[in-house]
Amino acid sequence: MDAEHPLTRQIRLAEVGIAGQARLAAASLEVRGRDGSLAELVYLHRAGVERVALRTDRVAVPFSHEALFRHDDARRLAAGAWRALTQIRGILSQNSDSR
């Protein structure tokens, strides 16, 4: 059995494609703050972003859905995931008119 690229399923998505995955791999992103930063870092890495700087000295983007979570751990995980997806969407929307 041939080994499949670990991001094959993601590349197959119409929103990503080969060009989008290349943009993700070439991106240099920052993870700011401490609240949910580990989750954000992991999400970005697993999406194929190769260069991520962890900047705990900078303020993170506020998580607008914070009030929906009772437990701190769940809120931190959701905040990190939300911030990562926001950055991923930003990268994928660049040059989206050329697809």
C-alpha positions as CSV (number, residue, x, y, z in Angstrom):
1,M,0.0,0.0,0.0
2,D,1.4,3.4,-1.0
3,A,1.7,6.0,1.8
4,E,-0.7,8.8,1.3
5,H,0.3,12.4,2.1
6,P,-1.0,13.2,5.6
7,L,-3.0,16.2,4.3
8,T,-4.6,14.5,1.3
9,R,-8.1,14.7,2.8
10,Q,-7.6,18.4,3.5
11,I,-6.2,19.1,0.0
12,R,-9.3,17.4,-1.5
13,L,-11.5,20.0,0.0
14,A,-12.7,22.6,-2.6
15,E,-11.9,25.4,0.0
16,V,-8.2,24.3,0.2
17,G,-7.0,22.5,-2.9
18,I,-3.3,22.2,-3.9
19,A,-2.9,26.0,-4.2
20,G,-4.4,26.7,-0.8
21,Q,-2.3,24.0,0.9
22,A,0.8,25.6,-0.7
23,R,-0.2,29.0,0.8
24,L,-0.7,27.4,4.2
25,A,2.8,25.7,4.0
26,A,4.4,29.0,3.0
27,A,2.7,31.1,5.6
28,S,4.5,32.6,8.6
29,L,1.9,33.0,11.4
30,E,2.0,34.2,15.0
31,V,0.2,32.6,18.0
32,R,-0.3,35.4,20.6
33,G,-1.1,35.3,24.2
34,R,-1.4,32.3,26.5
35,D,-5.1,31.6,26.6
36,G,-5.6,28.7,24.2
37,S,-2.2,29.2,22.5
38,L,-1.2,25.6,22.6
39,A,-4.4,24.5,20.9
40,E,-4.0,27.2,18.3
41,L,-0.4,26.1,17.6
42,V,-1.4,22.4,17.3
43,Y,-4.3,23.3,14.9
44,L,-2.0,25.4,12.7
45,H,0.7,22.7,12.6
46,R,-1.8,20.0,11.7
47,A,-3.2,22.1,9.0
48,G,0.3,22.2,7.4
49,V,1.6,25.6,8.5
50,E,5.3,25.2,8.7
51,R,6.4,28.5,10.4
52,V,4.6,29.5,13.6
53,A,6.0,31.9,16.1
54,L,4.7,31.7,19.7
55,R,4.4,35.2,21.2
56,T,3.2,35.0,24.7
57,D,4.2,38.6,25.3
58,R,1.5,39.9,22.9
59,V,-2.2,40.1,23.4
60,A,-4.4,37.4,21.7
61,V,-7.4,38.3,19.6
62,P,-10.4,38.3,21.9
63,F,-12.5,35.2,21.8
64,S,-16.1,36.5,21.1
65,H,-17.8,33.3,22.2
66,E,-16.2,33.1,25.7
67,A,-19.5,33.5,27.6
68,L,-20.8,30.3,26.1
69,F,-18.3,28.1,28.0
70,R,-18.6,27.2,31.7
71,H,-15.3,25.4,32.1
72,D,-12.0,27.1,31.6
73,D,-10.3,24.1,29.8
74,A,-13.1,23.9,27.2
75,R,-13.1,27.7,26.7
76,R,-9.3,27.7,26.2
77,L,-9.5,24.9,23.7
78,A,-12.3,26.5,21.8
79,A,-10.5,29.9,21.8
80,G,-7.4,28.3,20.4
81,A,-9.3,26.4,17.7
82,W,-11.3,29.5,16.8
83,R,-8.1,31.7,16.4
84,A,-6.4,29.0,14.3
85,L,-9.4,28.6,12.0
86,T,-9.5,32.4,11.7
87,Q,-5.9,32.5,10.6
88,I,-6.4,29.5,8.2
89,R,-9.4,31.2,6.6
90,G,-7.4,34.3,6.1
91,I,-4.6,32.4,4.3
92,L,-7.0,30.5,2.2
93,S,-9.0,33.6,1.2
94,Q,-5.8,35.2,-0.3
95,N,-5.9,35.0,-4.1
96,S,-9.2,33.0,-3.9
97,D,-10.4,34.7,-7.0
98,S,-7.7,32.9,-9.1
99,R,-9.2,29.5,-8.3
